Amino acid sequence: MAILSAHIQFIPLSNEAPMAAVDSAIALIQTVGLTYEVGPFGTSVEGEASAIQELVHNLLKSTISKEFLLNVQYHVGTDKLSNADKVAKFR
C-alpha cells in the first residue's frame, strides 16, 4: 500500500463562472474517498497512490471547464510526514 500526498490546483481559464468550476472540481475530489483539505489556493489530498493518480486522470478528462490549468504537486517518499503532521504546529 503506497500512501501519497498531493496538492491539486484546478484553474479554469475559459469559463463564465470560474468559482462554480472550482467548486465542481472540489466536488469531484470529495467523491473519491481520499483524506482532503480545501485551501484558498488548492486542495491537499492524501491516500493510496493509485486513487490519487485516478483522481488526477479524472480531472484531466473532465468537462468542468473548456480550458483549464491543473497543477499537481506530489510528496513522494517512505519517511514523509502526513499532511496533518505538516501543519499541526500551526493549528
mmCIF file of the C-alpha atoms, coordinates in Angstrom:
data_MODEL
# 
_entry.id   MODEL 
# 
loop_
_atom_site.group_PDB 
_atom_site.id 
_atom_site.type_symbol 
_atom_site.label_atom_id 
_atom_site.label_alt_id 
_atom_site.label_comp_id 
_atom_site.label_asym_id 
_atom_site.label_entity_id 
_atom_site.label_seq_id 
_atom_site.pdbx_PDB_ins_code 
_atom_site.Cartn_x 
_atom_site.Cartn_y 
_atom_site.Cartn_z 
_atom_site.occupancy 
_atom_site.B_iso_or_equiv 
_atom_site.pdbx_formal_charge 
_atom_site.auth_seq_id 
_atom_site.auth_comp_id 
_atom_site.auth_asym_id 
_atom_site.auth_atom_id 
_atom_site.pdbx_PDB_model_num 
ATOM 1  C CA . MET A 1 1  ? 0.000   0.000  0.000   1.00 0.00 ? 1  MET A CA 1 
ATOM 2  C CA . ALA A 1 2  ? 1.696   3.178  -1.217  1.00 0.00 ? 2  ALA A CA 1 
ATOM 3  C CA . ILE A 1 3  ? 0.440   6.305  0.544   1.00 0.00 ? 3  ILE A CA 1 
ATOM 4  C CA . LEU A 1 4  ? 0.947   9.543  -1.327  1.00 0.00 ? 4  LEU A CA 1 
ATOM 5  C CA . SER A 1 5  ? 0.356   13.206 -0.508  1.00 0.00 ? 5  SER A CA 1 
ATOM 6  C CA . ALA A 1 6  ? -0.524  15.697 -3.221  1.00 0.00 ? 6  ALA A CA 1 
ATOM 7  C CA . HIS A 1 7  ? -1.676  19.278 -3.633  1.00 0.00 ? 7  HIS A CA 1 
ATOM 8  C CA . ILE A 1 8  ? -4.090  19.896 -6.502  1.00 0.00 ? 8  ILE A CA 1 
ATOM 9  C CA . GLN A 1 9  ? -4.915  23.269 -8.009  1.00 0.00 ? 9  GLN A CA 1 
ATOM 10 C CA . PHE A 1 10 ? -7.659  23.494 -10.666 1.00 0.00 ? 10 PHE A CA 1 
ATOM 11 C CA . ILE A 1 11 ? -7.658  26.836 -12.503 1.00 0.00 ? 11 ILE A CA 1 
ATOM 12 C CA . PRO A 1 12 ? -10.415 27.366 -15.081 1.00 0.00 ? 12 PRO A CA 1 
ATOM 13 C CA . LEU A 1 13 ? -9.257  29.556 -17.979 1.00 0.00 ? 13 LEU A CA 1 
ATOM 14 C CA . SER A 1 14 ? -12.339 29.530 -20.177 1.00 0.00 ? 14 SER A CA 1 
ATOM 15 C CA . ASN A 1 15 ? -15.437 29.605 -18.023 1.00 0.00 ? 15 ASN A CA 1 
ATOM 16 C CA . GLU A 1 16 ? -18.142 32.193 -17.355 1.00 0.00 ? 16 GLU A CA 1 
ATOM 17 C CA . ALA A 1 17 ? -18.448 31.064 -13.730 1.00 0.00 ? 17 ALA A CA 1 
ATOM 18 C CA . PRO A 1 18 ? -14.908 30.225 -12.593 1.00 0.00 ? 18 PRO A CA 1 
ATOM 19 C CA . MET A 1 19 ? -15.745 29.707 -8.914  1.00 0.00 ? 19 MET A CA 1 
ATOM 20 C CA . ALA A 1 20 ? -18.537 27.280 -9.835  1.00 0.00 ? 20 ALA A CA 1 
ATOM 21 C CA . ALA A 1 21 ? -15.984 25.356 -11.925 1.00 0.00 ? 21 ALA A CA 1 
ATOM 22 C CA . VAL A 1 22 ? -13.594 25.246 -8.961  1.00 0.00 ? 22 VAL A CA 1 
ATOM 23 C CA . ASP A 1 23 ? -16.465 24.048 -6.758  1.00 0.00 ? 23 ASP A CA 1 
ATOM 24 C CA . SER A 1 24 ? -17.158 21.255 -9.278  1.00 0.00 ? 24 SER A CA 1 
ATOM 25 C CA . ALA A 1 25 ? -13.500 20.191 -9.219  1.00 0.00 ? 25 ALA A CA 1 
ATOM 26 C CA . ILE A 1 26 ? -13.581 20.123 -5.403  1.00 0.00 ? 26 ILE A CA 1 
ATOM 27 C CA . ALA A 1 27 ? -16.822 18.092 -5.512  1.00 0.00 ? 27 ALA A CA 1 
ATOM 28 C CA . LEU A 1 28 ? -15.033 15.544 -7.706  1.00 0.00 ? 28 LEU A CA 1 
ATOM 29 C CA . ILE A 1 29 ? -12.165 15.380 -5.203  1.00 0.00 ? 29 ILE A CA 1 
ATOM 30 C CA . GLN A 1 30 ? -14.665 14.828 -2.370  1.00 0.00 ? 30 GLN A CA 1 
ATOM 31 C CA . THR A 1 31 ? -16.184 11.769 -4.069  1.00 0.00 ? 31 THR A CA 1 
ATOM 32 C CA . VAL A 1 32 ? -13.053 9.607  -4.289  1.00 0.00 ? 32 VAL A CA 1 
ATOM 33 C CA . GLY A 1 33 ? -12.648 8.762  -0.605  1.00 0.00 ? 33 GLY A CA 1 
ATOM 34 C CA . LEU A 1 34 ? -9.269  10.404 -0.040  1.00 0.00 ? 34 LEU A CA 1 
ATOM 35 C CA . THR A 1 35 ? -8.380  12.453 3.006   1.00 0.00 ? 35 THR A CA 1 
ATOM 36 C CA . TYR A 1 36 ? -8.519  16.052 1.774   1.00 0.00 ? 36 TYR A CA 1 
ATOM 37 C CA . GLU A 1 37 ? -8.329  19.645 2.955   1.00 0.00 ? 37 GLU A CA 1 
ATOM 38 C CA . VAL A 1 38 ? -9.559  22.519 0.845   1.00 0.00 ? 38 VAL A CA 1 
ATOM 39 C CA . GLY A 1 39 ? -7.405  25.640 1.000   1.00 0.00 ? 39 GLY A CA 1 
ATOM 40 C CA . PRO A 1 40 ? -7.691  29.060 -0.650  1.00 0.00 ? 40 PRO A CA 1 
ATOM 41 C CA . PHE A 1 41 ? -5.292  28.161 -3.473  1.00 0.00 ? 41 PHE A CA 1 
ATOM 42 C CA . GLY A 1 42 ? -5.806  24.417 -3.857  1.00 0.00 ? 42 GLY A CA 1 
ATOM 43 C CA . THR A 1 43 ? -6.743  21.168 -2.185  1.00 0.00 ? 43 THR A CA 1 
ATOM 44 C CA . SER A 1 44 ? -4.354  18.837 -0.384  1.00 0.00 ? 44 SER A CA 1 
ATOM 45 C CA . VAL A 1 45 ? -5.142  15.132 -0.636  1.00 0.00 ? 45 VAL A CA 1 
ATOM 46 C CA . GLU A 1 46 ? -3.645  12.041 0.926   1.00 0.00 ? 46 GLU A CA 1 
ATOM 47 C CA . GLY A 1 47 ? -4.241  8.380  0.304   1.00 0.00 ? 47 GLY A CA 1 
ATOM 48 C CA . GLU A 1 48 ? -3.484  5.406  -1.875  1.00 0.00 ? 48 GLU A CA 1 
ATOM 49 C CA . ALA A 1 49 ? -1.230  6.421  -4.777  1.00 0.00 ? 49 ALA A CA 1 
ATOM 50 C CA . SER A 1 50 ? -3.475  4.678  -7.302  1.00 0.00 ? 50 SER A CA 1 
ATOM 51 C CA . ALA A 1 51 ? -6.526  6.627  -6.053  1.00 0.00 ? 51 ALA A CA 1 
ATOM 52 C CA . ILE A 1 52 ? -4.683  9.937  -6.385  1.00 0.00 ? 52 ILE A CA 1 
ATOM 53 C CA . GLN A 1 53 ? -3.486  9.014  -9.878  1.00 0.00 ? 53 GLN A CA 1 
ATOM 54 C CA . GLU A 1 54 ? -7.050  8.108  -10.869 1.00 0.00 ? 54 GLU A CA 1 
ATOM 55 C CA . LEU A 1 55 ? -8.332  11.400 -9.438  1.00 0.00 ? 55 LEU A CA 1 
ATOM 56 C CA . VAL A 1 56 ? -5.791  13.399 -11.462 1.00 0.00 ? 56 VAL A CA 1 
ATOM 57 C CA . HIS A 1 57 ? -6.733  11.412 -14.573 1.00 0.00 ? 57 HIS A CA 1 
ATOM 58 C CA . ASN A 1 58 ? -10.442 12.132 -13.967 1.00 0.00 ? 58 ASN A CA 1 
ATOM 59 C CA . LEU A 1 59 ? -9.767  15.842 -13.509 1.00 0.00 ? 59 LEU A CA 1 
ATOM 60 C CA . LEU A 1 60 ? -7.748  15.878 -16.736 1.00 0.00 ? 60 LEU A CA 1 
ATOM 61 C CA . LYS A 1 61 ? -10.558 14.320 -18.746 1.00 0.00 ? 61 LYS A CA 1 
ATOM 62 C CA . SER A 1 62 ? -13.326 16.316 -17.049 1.00 0.00 ? 62 SER A CA 1 
ATOM 63 C CA . THR A 1 63 ? -15.597 18.742 -18.871 1.00 0.00 ? 63 THR A CA 1 
ATOM 64 C CA . ILE A 1 64 ? -15.793 21.111 -15.901 1.00 0.00 ? 64 ILE A CA 1 
ATOM 65 C CA . SER A 1 65 ? -14.212 23.865 -17.984 1.00 0.00 ? 65 SER A CA 1 
ATOM 66 C CA . LYS A 1 66 ? -13.366 24.119 -21.694 1.00 0.00 ? 66 LYS A CA 1 
ATOM 67 C CA . GLU A 1 67 ? -9.820  25.113 -20.823 1.00 0.00 ? 67 GLU A CA 1 
ATOM 68 C CA . PHE A 1 68 ? -8.005  24.864 -17.509 1.00 0.00 ? 68 PHE A CA 1 
ATOM 69 C CA . LEU A 1 69 ? -4.691  24.526 -15.754 1.00 0.00 ? 69 LEU A CA 1 
ATOM 70 C CA . LEU A 1 70 ? -4.186  21.567 -13.449 1.00 0.00 ? 70 LEU A CA 1 
ATOM 71 C CA . ASN A 1 71 ? -1.228  21.959 -11.128 1.00 0.00 ? 71 ASN A CA 1 
ATOM 72 C CA . VAL A 1 72 ? -0.326  18.896 -9.077  1.00 0.00 ? 72 VAL A CA 1 
ATOM 73 C CA . GLN A 1 73 ? 2.479   18.612 -6.549  1.00 0.00 ? 73 GLN A CA 1 
ATOM 74 C CA . TYR A 1 74 ? 3.360   15.166 -5.191  1.00 0.00 ? 74 TYR A CA 1 
ATOM 75 C CA . HIS A 1 75 ? 5.173   14.400 -1.954  1.00 0.00 ? 75 HIS A CA 1 
ATOM 76 C CA . VAL A 1 76 ? 6.796   11.032 -2.515  1.00 0.00 ? 76 VAL A CA 1 
ATOM 77 C CA . GLY A 1 77 ? 8.935   9.039  -0.102  1.00 0.00 ? 77 GLY A CA 1 
ATOM 78 C CA . THR A 1 78 ? 8.864   6.360  2.528   1.00 0.00 ? 78 THR A CA 1 
ATOM 79 C CA . ASP A 1 79 ? 9.699   8.545  5.539   1.00 0.00 ? 79 ASP A CA 1 
ATOM 80 C CA . LYS A 1 80 ? 7.470   11.569 4.991   1.00 0.00 ? 80 LYS A CA 1 
ATOM 81 C CA . LEU A 1 81 ? 5.131   13.413 7.326   1.00 0.00 ? 81 LEU A CA 1 
ATOM 82 C CA . SER A 1 82 ? 1.384   13.193 6.811   1.00 0.00 ? 82 SER A CA 1 
ATOM 83 C CA . ASN A 1 83 ? -0.435  16.325 5.660   1.00 0.00 ? 83 ASN A CA 1 
ATOM 84 C CA . ALA A 1 84 ? -1.891  16.717 9.172   1.00 0.00 ? 84 ALA A CA 1 
ATOM 85 C CA . ASP A 1 85 ? 1.575   16.438 10.759  1.00 0.00 ? 85 ASP A CA 1 
ATOM 86 C CA . LYS A 1 86 ? 2.960   19.077 8.386   1.00 0.00 ? 86 LYS A CA 1 
ATOM 87 C CA . VAL A 1 87 ? 0.542   21.737 9.657   1.00 0.00 ? 87 VAL A CA 1 
ATOM 88 C CA . ALA A 1 88 ? -0.159  20.556 13.230  1.00 0.00 ? 88 ALA A CA 1 
ATOM 89 C CA . LYS A 1 89 ? 2.077   23.147 14.919  1.00 0.00 ? 89 LYS A CA 1 
ATOM 90 C CA . PHE A 1 90 ? 0.125   25.953 13.222  1.00 0.00 ? 90 PHE A CA 1 
ATOM 91 C CA . ARG A 1 91 ? -3.308  24.744 14.336  1.00 0.00 ? 91 ARG A CA 1 
# 
